[in-house]
């Protein structure tokens, strides 16, 4: 098989397959962590949404009633919930 075919993704090497599997499992773990955080907050009356800021970076917005707060990443969102007493169930 030529280098062009390999570069085009025609051949999936064992290394590429392992890397893809690791990436998929890491992404799945992140989605689960995010989903749990959002659900846990919702049980306490706090809405958390994931958005992109003006620069394309993912941020989280927590809101309750008319109060909102931007959280720069998932760790910050978890820390925020802990600070206000709404952390892990």
Buried (B, 14 or more C-beta within 10 A) or exposed (E): EEEEEEEEEEEEEEEEEEEEEEEEEEEEEEEEBBEEBBEBBEEEEBEBEBEEEEEEEEBBBBEBEEEEBEBEEBEBBBEBBEEBEBBEE
